[in-house]
Amino acid sequence: MPAVSLTVNGKPVKATVEARTLLVQLLREQLRLTGTHVGCDTSQCGCCVVHVDGKAIKSCTMLALQADGADVLTIEGLATADKLHPMQEAFRENHGLQCGFCTPGMITTAHVLLSEEPDCDAARVREVLSGNLCRCTGYISIVEAVLDARSAYGHKEDAGDRAREHR
């Protein structure tokens, strides 16, 4: 069986995988990083989103061998041992969690969005998150969480910012 070497959450990892092993399977089954969820098995739901070399990727659509040499960040890698990441904290504060099944994918997707576009608006947040399905929240609290997290990514909020977001 082929071997794969990658960095996961800042730590070097080597694993032997079957050629057909998906990245999500490597993360969950071999590395025991179960925060990355499998929701649909058809790449529709976005529960399995992780960062691969800084890009949001549905890990159920990528073979583990394709990630050879890559830097992978999962939901577990966002927080430190004693503190939630600002995006995780914003989801907690804005009740964007509900059942929590879609949350890892939502948070990792939103993290990439704000890393690239800290000044995005609610419409852009909705557009980017449209590839992530949630059945519990109706997205309002999720969008609010992402908007609240913008300051941690360098967003410069002005006095009329919030009023414009809700129009």
N, C-alpha and C positions, 0 to 999 in steps of 0.2 A: 504494500500500500504506500502511496506517496506521502511525503512529509510536507508540512506547511510551517513556516516561521512568520510570525507577525508580532506586533506590539498591541496588547489589549489593556486599555486603561493605564497606560504608562509602563507596563511590565512586559518584558519579552516572553513570548510563548512559542513552544514548538509542540506540534501534535502530528500524529499519523492519522490520516483520514482516507476513507474510500473516495474515489474520484467523484462520486455523485453527492457527497456530503455538502449540504448547504451551510453557509456561514452561520445562520441561526441555530442549526443543529450543533455545530462546533461550540458555539457560545453556551448554549443551554445544557447540552448533554455531556460534553467533555470538560468544559471549563466551569460548569455549574454556575454560570451567570444567568440566572433565571428571570431577571428583571426584563429582559427582552422577550416579549410574548409572541406566540403564534396564534393569530386569531382566525384566519380564514383559509390558509394553505393555497391561496390563489393570488397573492400579492395585491389584494384589494383594500385591506383594512388599515395598513400602516402601523400595526401594533409592534412590528419587528424592526422598526427604524433604528439604525445605529449610525454612527459617523464612521466613514471610511475615508481616511486622508482628508478629513474636514468636510466631506460632503454627506448629506443625508441619503442613506441607502436603505432600501427594504432588504433586510438580510435574508429573507426567504427567496429572493431572486438572484442571489449571488452564491456561487460555489465557494466553499472554503479555500480551495486552491487558487481562486481568483484574488483572494485577499493576501496571498503570499507576499511578504515584505511590506504590507500596509500597516498603517497606524489606525487602530479601531478603538472607538470610544463608545461605551455602552452607558445606560442609565446609571449603573453602579459607579462608573468612573467620574460622573459629574460632581457628586458630593465629596467632601473631605470626611475624615473619620468622625469629626465632631460638628460639622456644619453642612446644612443643605446648600446646594448651589442656588444662586438667586432665582433661576427659573423654577426650580423645585419649590422654593419658598413662596414665590408668587402664585403657583398653582395651589399650594396649601392655603394661603391667605385669601384667595379668591374663590375657594370651593370648586376648583376645576378638576377635582379628583373623582368624585362620585364612586363608582364601583372600582375604578383604578385600572381596569384592564387595558384601556387605550392609552393611559397616561404616559408610560415610558416612550412610546412612539411620538406622542404629541410633544412631550418635553424635548426630546432629542431633535425633532423637526424644527421646533420653535427656536431652539438654541442655535442651530445653523442659520436660520433666518435672521435672527438678531445679530449674530456674529458678522453677517454680511450686510445687513440693512438695519442698523439700530434706529433709524428714523422712519421706519415703515408705519403705515397707518392701519386701521382696523380692516379696511378692504383688502390690503395686501396680506395681512395675517390670515384672513378667511381664505383667500386664494391659495396660499401655501399650505394651509392645513386641510384643504379640501381632499387631499389624498390620504387623510387619516380619518377613519370612521369612529364615531362615538354614538352610543345609543342612550346614554344617560343624561348628559348635561345640556343638550341643545346648543352647545358651543358658546353660548353667551359668556359663561364664567371662564371658559378656556381662553377666549379672545381677550377678555379683561385681564387674565393672568399674564398673557404674553405682553399686552400693552403696559402693564405695571412693571414688568421686568426690564423694559427698555432702558431705564436709567442705568442699570448695571452694565449695559453694553455701550454706553456713551451717548444715549439719546439726550438731547437738550430740550426739555419740556418748557413750553411757554404757558402763560396764563390761560389762553384760549384753547389749548391742546385738547383737554378732556371734552369740552363742549363740542368741538368739531368732530371728535371720534364718534359721538352718539347721534349724529345727524343722519 
